[in-house]
Amino acid sequence: MTAQQNTSLASFTGDAQPYGGGDPYADYRTADLPFTQYANLADRQLGAGVVAANDEFFAQRENLLVPEPAEFDPEHFGHKGKVMDGWETRRRRGVSAEHPWPTEEDHDWALIRLGAPGVIRGIVVDTAHFRGNYPQAVSVEGASVAGSPSPEELLADDVKWTTLVPRTPVGGHAANGFAVSTEQRFTHLRLKQHPDGGIARLRVYGEVVPDPAWLAALGTFDVVALENGGQVEDASNLFYSPATNTIQPGRSRKMDDGWETRRRRDQGNDWIQYRLVDRSQIRAIEIDTAYLKGNSAGWASVSVKDGEDGEWREVLPRTRMQPDTNHRFVLPEAAVGTHARVDIFPDGGISRLRLFGTLTEDGAAHLAARHQEVGG
C-alpha cells in the first residue's frame, strides 16, 4: 500500500451541538473547496455505486452517493433506532469486559465503484446530521481494476490499494474536504471509518480518463460527454444549476437537470466553454432544451477552436431554439478542434449539448499516452 501526499482543507474535529430545532443546517460546518470545479466521479448518473460494505446496521451504504444533500427528520425512528440519511454502522465493542473498547485497528469499510474512472483531485466526506455518531477518523484508498470486479475480487490480496486520504480525524455535522495530488487513474475506492459511526455523503471530484480502446471501438461518439472525458472549463452564469449538467449522460428528466441562467437585463448573452476529450473532428450537434419550457434559450450558436491559443470559429450559426425540444444539426464539413463553446441568446438554458465526431489521429495518440501515463 502506497501513501501519497494529501492535504486536509477543511479541518473539522469534535462533536457538533445536539440538534436544537429549526434549520438542521444552520450550524453545519463547511468551507470553500477549490476542487469542486471538477466533475463528481462518484455520481450515480455516471454509473457509480456502493458495491459492498462490512456493516450497515443503522443506515444503508447506498445513501452515500445520493445526489441531494442529506435530510434530517428528528421524529423518524425505526425498529433499529434513529433513521439517518447516510451510511451508519453499529457501535464496535472490545473482546471482553476487561477490554470493552475497540482496538486501534478496528474500522468499518465500504467499496465504491466510480461512475467514470479518472484522476482524483479532491474528496469530501460529509457527516451532515451525524453530530455525536460520526467516525473518529476516516481514510480513503483507491485501486484501478479492469472490467466489472465483484467485491470479493476487489478485496483479493493481489489488488493494489493506494492511500489517497490517510487516517485523519474528522468532525461531526461537517463537510470534511481533502485535496488529492496522486496523478493516477482509479476505478474504485475503499472508504474506511475508524472505528465506526456514520457518514452522510461521499463526493469524489476529478478528471475523467477514458479508455482509448473503448472510444476507438465506438468510432463516432460524443466528444464532449463527461463520461468520455469532456469537461466544462468556464461559464458565464451558474445561478440556478451547474453547467456540467449539459454533458451528463442521458436526457434531462426535470428542469434542474440542465443549465439555466438568471434573467439578463442587459444586451449581453450567456455561454459555456468546454474542453473536448482530445482533438476531434465534429460532424453533428445536438442541443436539447428538455423540460425548459418558459425559460429555454431563445437562440444558440456553437463555436470551436483548435488548441489553447486557437481562434474561435462559428460552426453552428445563431439558430432559433424551441422549448422542450431536442435540436439536431449535421455540419456541412467536419469541424476540427480541442475546445467548444455554446452561446445562448439572450439567457435561459439548455439541458444537454452533444458533439458527435471522432478523434483525430494526433488526438487519439495523445489520449492513449495520457491513459498509459496515469496507469490505465
C-alpha positions, 0 to 999 in steps of 0.5 A, a space after each residue: 500500500 502506497 501513501 501519497 501526499 494529501 492535504 486536509 482543507 477543511 479541518 473539522 474535529 469534535 462533536 457538533 451541538 445536539 440538534 436544537 430545532 429549526 434549520 438542521 443546517 444552520 450550524 453545519 460546518 463547511 468551507 470553500 473547496 477549490 476542487 469542486 470545479 471538477 466533475 463528481 466521479 462518484 455520481 450515480 448518473 455516471 454509473 457509480 455505486 456502493 458495491 459492498 460494505 462490512 456493516 450497515 446496521 443503522 443506515 444503508 451504504 447506498 445513501 452515500 452517493 445520493 445526489 441531494 444533500 442529506 435530510 434530517 427528520 428528528 421524529 423518524 425512528 425505526 425498529 433499529 433506532 434513529 433513521 439517518 440519511 447516510 451510511 451508519 454502522 453499529 457501535 464496535 465493542 472490545 473482546 471482553 469486559 476487561 477490554 470493552 473498547 475497540 482496538 486501534 485497528 478496528 474500522 468499518 469499510 465500504 467499496 465504491 465503484 466510480 461512475 467514470 474512472 479518472 484522476 482524483 483531485 479532491 474528496 469530501 466526506 460529509 457527516 451532515 446530521 451525524 453530530 455525536 455518531 460520526 467516525 473518529 477518523 476516516 481514510 480513503 484508498 483507491 485501486 484501478 481494476 479492469 472490467 466489472 470486479 465483484 467485491 470479493 475480487 476487489 478485496 483479493 490480496 493481489 489488488 493494489 490499494 493506494 492511500 489517497 486520504 490517510 487516517 485523519 480525524 474528522 468532525 461531526 455535522 461537517 463537510 470534511 474536504 481533502 485535496 488529492 495530488 496522486 496523478 493516477 487513474 482509479 476505478 474504485 475506492 475503499 472508504 474506511 471509518 475508524 472505528 465506526 459511526 456514520 457518514 452522510 455523503 461521499 463526493 469524489 471530484 476529478 478528471 475523467 480518463 477514458 479508455 482509448 480502446 473503448 472510444 476507438 471501438 465506438 468510432 463516432 461518439 460524443 466528444 464532449 460527454 463527461 463520461 468520455 472525458 469532456 469537461 466544462 472549463 468556464 461559464 458565464 452564469 451558474 445561478 440556478 444549476 451547474 453547467 456540467 449538467 449539459 454533458 451528463 449522460 442521458 436526457 434531462 428528466 426535470 428542469 434542474 437537470 440542465 443549465 439555466 441562467 438568471 434573467 439578463 437585463 442587459 444586451 449581453 448573452 450567456 455561454 459555456 466553454 468546454 474542453 473536448 476529450 482530445 482533438 476531434 473532428 465534429 460532424 453533428 450537434 445536438 442541443 436539447 432544451 428538455 423540460 425548459 419550457 418558459 425559460 429555454 434559450 431563445 437562440 444558440 450558436 456553437 463555436 470551436 477552436 483548435 488548441 489553447 491559443 486557437 481562434 474561435 470559429 462559428 460552426 453552428 450559426 445563431 439558430 432559433 431554439 424551441 422549448 422542450 425540444 431536442 435540436 439536431 444539426 449535421 455540419 456541412 464539413 467536419 469541424 476540427 478542434 480541442 475546445 467548444 463553446 455554446 452561446 445562448 441568446 439572450 439567457 435561459 438554458 439548455 439541458 444537454 449539448 452533444 458533439 458527435 465526431 471522432 478523434 483525430 489521429 494526433 488526438 487519439 495518440 495523445 489520449 492513449 499516452 495520457 491513459 498509459 501515463 496515469 496507469 490505465 
